[in-house]
Structures are given as C-alpha cells and as structure tokens.
Amino acid sequence: MSLNLEQTIKDEESLMGGILCNPEAIYQASELIDSKSFVSDGFGFVFQAIQTMLQTGTPITRSNVSTELVRIKAVDAIGGIKRIIELLHEGQPQHVAYYADLVSKHAKRRNLLAFIDQIKAKSLDPSMDPMELAGEMSKAIGIMGGETDQQKQIGQLVIEFLEDCERIKADGKELVFATGIDPLDQTLDGGFLAGTITIGARPSIGKSALGSEICYRAAKTHSTPTLFVSLEMNFRQMASRFVLRASDMRVSDLNRLTYTQGQLDAAFSRALKDSNVPMEFWHKPGATMAAIEGRIRSDVARRGCRMVVIDYLQLIRVSGISDPVLKVSHVMKELVRLGKELCIPIIILAQVGRQSEGTMPTLSDLKGSGSIEEDSDTVILLHREKRDSEELLCEVAKQRNGEVAKLDLAMRKGVVMAVSEVSAEFHNDFGGR
C-alpha cells in the first residue's frame, strides 16, 4: 500500500478552499474528519481554529473566521494571505462533503500503514505473545472507524432490535448474562447486559471471589465461554481456590499438604468434571491496557468469549500517564469502548478507598477516579463486618436499566453463594463443606 502525497495535499486544499468560501460548511466536514485528519499541519490548525469558534458560540462568518485566523497566526501556517486568496478563488463550497470524505480516507490509509508498521515491529520482538499480537491486529477494523456511528431512522432501529431479539431467542439464549447467583440475578432483572460492570470492595472482602464465581457459573451453567484476567492472583492461587471449593479441605490442609486421600480424590473428581467448563484464566502482572484489549479480542475470535472479568482496575498499567486519576479514567473509557464494540459484559474489580473501612462503601469511595462510577453501567459494592465472616453484604449501587437494591449473600471457604445455598448442601454441586 502506498500513499500519493501530492493527491492528498490537493484534496486537502480543495476541502479547505471550500470551507473558507463558506465557513458554515465545516458542519458537514466535521461529521467525517477532525483536525488530525490532515497531513498538512497548517490546514489542521485552521480546521481546529474554526471548530473552536463553533464551541465558543462565535458566529461562523467569513469575516469572523478571517479575523480569528489572523489573530492566532493560522494564516501564516498555511502560506500567508496570498495562499488564502488562492484557496478562496479555487474553493468549491458545494463539494465540501465530497472532499472531506476523500481527506478522511487518506487519513485512514495513513493510520492503517502506521498500524501495520507497529505490528511488524512487535512481531520481531521475541517476548511478544503471538495471541496478543493476533488480538492487536483485529484493532485494524477500529482504525477505519465509522461503523458504530451510523445514523438510523427510529422505526428501522426498533425493527432491527426486535429481529435481533428473535434470533437470540431462537438460539435458546437471552439478552442478559446470568451470574448464576439467584438473588443477584433477580436484582439485576436476569443478569448483566453487555457493557461495563464494576464490583468494588476493600481488600480481602470478596470481590475476587465474586468475580471468579460469576465467571465460573456463567461458563458452567450456560456453557458460555468466559475469561478471567488476573493482574494479581497467579495460577496456583486460582487453582487453590477451586480445590477448596471442590472438597472439604481447609486452607491449612492444602498449605501443609496434610489432606487425606479421600479429600484428594474429591478434588480430582471435581476437576475432571470441570475439564469441559469453558472458563479460562489469564495471568499477566503489570499488563497494559493494550495487552488486555489484545488478549480479550483474540479470545473472542478464538473461543467466542462472551464475558470477561478483570482483577483488578488499579493494577492496569498505562504507558505515558503517571497521574493515578487520569490513568483510571483512561482505562475506564477504553474498557467501555471495548465492551460496546464486542457487545459483551466486561466485569471490572476495583479497590475502594480506606476511608470506607468498617462500613459499606459508597460510590464516592471507588478509588482513583469519579469516572469509575460515571462510566460503569452497573456498580456492585461489597462489605463484610469481619474478614472471616460468612455474611457478605451486597449493594447494587448503580444500574442504568434497573433499580438500586441491597441483598445478602454468603461467603464460605472463599466461595460466594446465595444464602439459601449454604443450607441446601451446596457441596453437591459447587463444593462447599
């Protein structure tokens, strides 16, 4: 793929000439491009200046635009007054939309070439995971843009939605993704919709336990491929959780290897039954947002993954951002975008501030940024009076499409369950004591 720089400049000149002749035509152009779409920095500067006038409410007239461009020295950036006169003389305001589309396509080609170069460079890095690389390659579709921004007539929008519902129903599926914990699903009107869900709690309260339980039950009960992304807990720690839930071993039995043959047999039996459960676990300490997105995209492509749990938000590394508030805000927006693009629930575990110690946390306690609350479709908060208590208090503190509510859950041997499951010989299915 090669770029015709001369033609690109000509198309940008034609576009800018049309806008300068009729500055109000920038409304048409802005639907297709922004100031970064230009290969010419000067044209990008002028385009941004006119957009800024729009944002400040300044009337977009030729006189006002000319005065502003002179004031900020944008005229010099594109070759001076003589060049402005030439552009005005050659400008065709009736063709602004046409040239804006051409400029948009030129920009996408440049971005795609830059992306290909990045992929080539990464492919030569022996430490780069090939699956991550494959996942990152799928982002090329997003570079082309425009696919999620279509404008649709309301009647057609509703018809397409209902047809989609019928297709899902015919496949024996639902719009929501059930957690498998009945009282929580009832509160959530059946389960999670595709989007961003945050589970917040202080350390050692139960957010990882709830996240892994939802991930496991969705995979086991509905044969839904799920992925648990851990930036903290390693393979052995995750395995030990499931060994404990699958037998009557205690933590000390496992740590000291003092379990009985019967306990070992029970754990192996449970593991064999779970060998076909489509839940997978990815451990990547210090993973960047780019690496996580690549892994999720590759898992969606490889297995048809339909639910992701990330443990946990504040451990995700972001290159080039040191401020913790800005970092969390950036990550949340990236996860929201990813959930919408893939149309799956992304469940994010998050720490809450120490100021909530000893009490049920509130939305304002979510550690790092107010964007956690703002960007999440659903927020679930957890609290236990004592860290060894079996009583787990749960509050659905935000739900875009439902009501907020409080409910009681139980936590036994690191397994989160409905209170009714404790007295219903929970071990017959999921492995309590």
QUIHUGI-V816896 format. One record per residue. N is the residue number from 1. RES is the residue in one letter. OMEGA is omega in radians with two decimals (999 if undefined). Layout:
n: <N | N>
res: <RES | RES>
omega: <OMEGA | OMEGA>
//
This chain:
n: <1 | 2 | 3 | 4 | 5 | 6 | 7 | 8 | 9 | 10 | 11 | 12 | 13 | 14 | 15 | 16 | 17 | 18 | 19 | 20 | 21 | 22 | 23 | 24 | 25 | 26 | 27 | 28 | 29 | 30 | 31 | 32 | 33 | 34 | 35 | 36 | 37 | 38 | 39 | 40 | 41 | 42 | 43 | 44 | 45 | 46 | 47 | 48 | 49 | 50 | 51 | 52 | 53 | 54 | 55 | 56 | 57 | 58 | 59 | 60 | 61 | 62 | 63 | 64 | 65 | 66 | 67 | 68 | 69 | 70 | 71 | 72 | 73 | 74 | 75 | 76 | 77 | 78 | 79 | 80 | 81 | 82 | 83 | 84 | 85 | 86 | 87 | 88 | 89 | 90 | 91 | 92 | 93 | 94 | 95 | 96 | 97 | 98 | 99 | 100 | 101 | 102 | 103 | 104 | 105 | 106 | 107 | 108 | 109 | 110 | 111 | 112 | 113 | 114 | 115 | 116 | 117 | 118 | 119 | 120 | 121 | 122 | 123 | 124 | 125 | 126 | 127 | 128 | 129 | 130 | 131 | 132 | 133 | 134 | 135 | 136 | 137 | 138 | 139 | 140 | 141 | 142 | 143 | 144 | 145 | 146 | 147 | 148 | 149 | 150 | 151 | 152 | 153 | 154 | 155 | 156 | 157 | 158 | 159 | 160 | 161 | 162 | 163 | 164 | 165 | 166 | 167 | 168 | 169 | 170 | 171 | 172 | 173 | 174 | 175 | 176 | 177 | 178 | 179 | 180 | 181 | 182 | 183 | 184 | 185 | 186 | 187 | 188 | 189 | 190 | 191 | 192 | 193 | 194 | 195 | 196 | 197 | 198 | 199 | 200 | 201 | 202 | 203 | 204 | 205 | 206 | 207 | 208 | 209 | 210 | 211 | 212 | 213 | 214 | 215 | 216 | 217 | 218 | 219 | 220 | 221 | 222 | 223 | 224 | 225 | 226 | 227 | 228 | 229 | 230 | 231 | 232 | 233 | 234 | 235 | 236 | 237 | 238 | 239 | 240 | 241 | 242 | 243 | 244 | 245 | 246 | 247 | 248 | 249 | 250 | 251 | 252 | 253 | 254 | 255 | 256 | 257 | 258 | 259 | 260 | 261 | 262 | 263 | 264 | 265 | 266 | 267 | 268 | 269 | 270 | 271 | 272 | 273 | 274 | 275 | 276 | 277 | 278 | 279 | 280 | 281 | 282 | 283 | 284 | 285 | 286 | 287 | 288 | 289 | 290 | 291 | 292 | 293 | 294 | 295 | 296 | 297 | 298 | 299 | 300 | 301 | 302 | 303 | 304 | 305 | 306 | 307 | 308 | 309 | 310 | 311 | 312 | 313 | 314 | 315 | 316 | 317 | 318 | 319 | 320 | 321 | 322 | 323 | 324 | 325 | 326 | 327 | 328 | 329 | 330 | 331 | 332 | 333 | 334 | 335 | 336 | 337 | 338 | 339 | 340 | 341 | 342 | 343 | 344 | 345 | 346 | 347 | 348 | 349 | 350 | 351 | 352 | 353 | 354 | 355 | 356 | 357 | 358 | 359 | 360 | 361 | 362 | 363 | 364 | 365 | 366 | 367 | 368 | 369 | 370 | 371 | 372 | 373 | 374 | 375 | 376 | 377 | 378 | 379 | 380 | 381 | 382 | 383 | 384 | 385 | 386 | 387 | 388 | 389 | 390 | 391 | 392 | 393 | 394 | 395 | 396 | 397 | 398 | 399 | 400 | 401 | 402 | 403 | 404 | 405 | 406 | 407 | 408 | 409 | 410 | 411 | 412 | 413 | 414 | 415 | 416 | 417 | 418 | 419 | 420 | 421 | 422 | 423 | 424 | 425 | 426 | 427 | 428 | 429 | 430 | 431 | 432 | 433>
res: <M | S | L | N | L | E | Q | T | I | K | D | E | E | S | L | M | G | G | I | L | C | N | P | E | A | I | Y | Q | A | S | E | L | I | D | S | K | S | F | V | S | D | G | F | G | F | V | F | Q | A | I | Q | T | M | L | Q | T | G | T | P | I | T | R | S | N | V | S | T | E | L | V | R | I | K | A | V | D | A | I | G | G | I | K | R | I | I | E | L | L | H | E | G | Q | P | Q | H | V | A | Y | Y | A | D | L | V | S | K | H | A | K | R | R | N | L | L | A | F | I | D | Q | I | K | A | K | S | L | D | P | S | M | D | P | M | E | L | A | G | E | M | S | K | A | I | G | I | M | G | G | E | T | D | Q | Q | K | Q | I | G | Q | L | V | I | E | F | L | E | D | C | E | R | I | K | A | D | G | K | E | L | V | F | A | T | G | I | D | P | L | D | Q | T | L | D | G | G | F | L | A | G | T | I | T | I | G | A | R | P | S | I | G | K | S | A | L | G | S | E | I | C | Y | R | A | A | K | T | H | S | T | P | T | L | F | V | S | L | E | M | N | F | R | Q | M | A | S | R | F | V | L | R | A | S | D | M | R | V | S | D | L | N | R | L | T | Y | T | Q | G | Q | L | D | A | A | F | S | R | A | L | K | D | S | N | V | P | M | E | F | W | H | K | P | G | A | T | M | A | A | I | E | G | R | I | R | S | D | V | A | R | R | G | C | R | M | V | V | I | D | Y | L | Q | L | I | R | V | S | G | I | S | D | P | V | L | K | V | S | H | V | M | K | E | L | V | R | L | G | K | E | L | C | I | P | I | I | I | L | A | Q | V | G | R | Q | S | E | G | T | M | P | T | L | S | D | L | K | G | S | G | S | I | E | E | D | S | D | T | V | I | L | L | H | R | E | K | R | D | S | E | E | L | L | C | E | V | A | K | Q | R | N | G | E | V | A | K | L | D | L | A | M | R | K | G | V | V | M | A | V | S | E | V | S | A | E | F | H | N | D | F | G | G | R>
omega: <3.12 | -3.12 | 3.06 | -3.05 | -3.13 | 3.13 | 3.11 | 3.13 | 3.13 | 3.14 | 3.10 | 3.10 | 3.13 | 3.12 | -3.09 | 3.09 | 3.12 | 3.13 | 3.14 | 3.09 | -3.14 | -3.04 | 3.12 | 3.10 | 3.13 | 3.08 | 3.11 | -3.09 | -3.07 | 3.08 | -3.05 | -3.03 | 2.95 | -3.04 | -3.12 | -3.11 | -3.07 | 2.99 | 3.09 | 3.12 | -3.13 | 3.12 | 3.09 | 3.11 | 3.13 | 3.14 | 3.13 | -3.14 | 3.14 | 3.09 | 3.10 | 3.08 | 3.09 | -3.08 | -3.13 | 3.09 | 3.12 | 3.12 | -3.09 | 3.07 | 3.13 | -3.13 | -3.13 | 3.14 | 3.14 | 3.14 | -3.11 | -3.13 | 3.07 | -3.09 | -3.08 | 3.10 | 3.06 | 3.12 | 3.13 | -3.08 | -3.14 | 3.01 | 3.05 | -3.08 | -3.13 | -3.14 | 3.09 | -3.13 | 3.12 | -3.14 | 3.11 | -3.12 | -3.07 | -3.02 | 3.10 | -3.05 | 3.14 | -3.10 | -3.11 | -3.11 | 3.14 | -3.11 | 3.07 | 3.09 | 3.10 | 3.13 | 3.10 | 3.14 | 3.08 | -3.12 | 3.14 | 3.09 | 3.11 | -3.14 | -3.14 | 3.10 | 3.11 | 3.13 | 3.12 | 3.11 | 3.10 | 3.13 | 3.10 | -3.12 | -3.14 | -3.12 | 3.12 | 3.14 | -3.08 | -3.14 | -3.10 | 3.11 | -3.13 | 3.13 | 3.07 | -3.14 | 3.11 | 3.12 | 3.13 | 3.13 | -3.13 | 3.13 | 3.11 | 3.13 | 3.13 | 3.14 | -3.11 | 3.01 | 3.04 | -3.04 | -3.10 | -3.05 | -3.06 | 3.10 | -3.06 | 3.06 | -2.97 | 3.14 | 3.12 | 3.12 | -3.13 | 3.13 | 3.14 | 3.13 | -3.12 | 3.09 | 3.10 | 3.09 | -3.13 | 3.11 | 3.13 | 3.14 | 3.14 | 3.10 | -3.14 | -3.10 | 3.14 | 3.09 | -3.10 | 3.11 | -3.07 | 3.09 | -3.09 | 3.07 | -2.90 | -3.11 | 3.10 | 3.12 | 3.10 | 3.12 | -3.11 | -3.12 | 3.06 | -3.14 | -3.10 | 2.91 | 3.04 | -3.11 | -3.06 | -3.12 | 3.13 | 3.03 | -3.06 | 3.09 | 3.02 | 3.13 | 3.04 | 3.12 | 3.10 | -3.10 | 3.10 | 3.11 | 3.13 | 3.14 | -3.14 | 3.14 | 3.09 | -3.14 | -3.10 | -3.06 | 3.11 | 3.14 | -3.06 | -3.01 | -3.03 | -3.09 | 3.13 | 3.09 | -3.14 | -3.13 | 3.05 | -3.13 | -3.11 | 3.04 | -3.07 | -3.05 | -3.11 | -3.08 | -3.10 | -3.14 | 3.10 | 3.13 | -3.11 | 3.09 | -3.08 | 3.00 | -3.13 | -3.12 | -3.06 | -3.13 | 3.10 | 3.05 | 2.95 | 3.13 | -3.13 | 3.09 | -3.10 | -3.11 | -3.09 | -3.13 | -3.13 | 3.14 | -3.14 | 3.09 | 3.12 | 3.10 | 3.12 | 3.13 | -3.14 | 3.14 | 3.10 | 3.14 | 3.13 | -3.13 | 3.12 | 3.11 | -3.11 | -3.04 | 3.12 | 3.11 | -3.03 | 3.01 | 3.10 | -3.01 | 3.11 | -3.13 | -3.11 | 3.11 | 3.09 | -3.12 | 3.06 | 3.09 | 3.14 | 3.14 | 3.13 | 3.12 | 3.12 | 3.14 | -3.13 | -3.14 | -3.14 | 3.13 | 3.06 | -3.13 | -3.04 | -3.02 | -3.03 | -3.12 | -3.07 | 3.09 | -3.13 | 3.02 | -3.13 | -3.08 | 0.00 | -2.93 | -2.99 | 3.13 | 3.13 | -3.09 | 3.12 | 3.14 | 3.02 | 3.11 | -3.12 | -3.13 | -3.07 | 3.14 | 3.13 | 3.14 | -3.13 | 3.13 | 3.13 | -3.11 | -3.13 | -3.12 | 3.10 | 3.13 | 3.07 | 3.12 | -3.09 | 3.13 | 3.13 | -3.12 | -3.09 | 3.13 | 3.09 | 3.01 | 3.01 | -3.07 | -3.05 | 3.06 | -3.03 | 3.05 | 2.98 | -3.07 | -3.11 | -3.12 | 3.14 | -3.10 | 3.06 | -3.13 | 3.04 | -3.14 | 3.08 | 3.13 | -3.12 | 3.14 | -3.13 | -2.92 | 2.96 | -3.06 | 3.04 | -3.14 | 3.10 | 3.11 | -3.05 | -3.01 | -3.12 | 3.02 | 3.13 | 3.05 | 3.09 | 3.13 | -3.09 | 3.11 | 2.95 | -3.14 | 3.07 | -3.07 | 3.09 | -3.13 | 3.06 | -3.14 | -3.13 | 3.13 | -3.07 | 3.10 | 2.97 | -2.97 | 3.08 | 3.10 | -3.04 | -3.04 | -3.13 | -3.09 | 3.02 | -3.08 | 3.05 | 3.11 | 3.13 | 3.01 | 3.10 | 3.09 | -3.12 | 3.14 | 3.12 | 3.14 | 3.09 | -3.09 | 3.00 | 3.13 | -3.12 | -3.12 | 3.13 | -3.08 | -3.10 | -3.14 | -3.07 | -3.06 | -3.14 | -3.12 | -2.98 | 2.98 | 2.96 | -3.09 | 999>
//
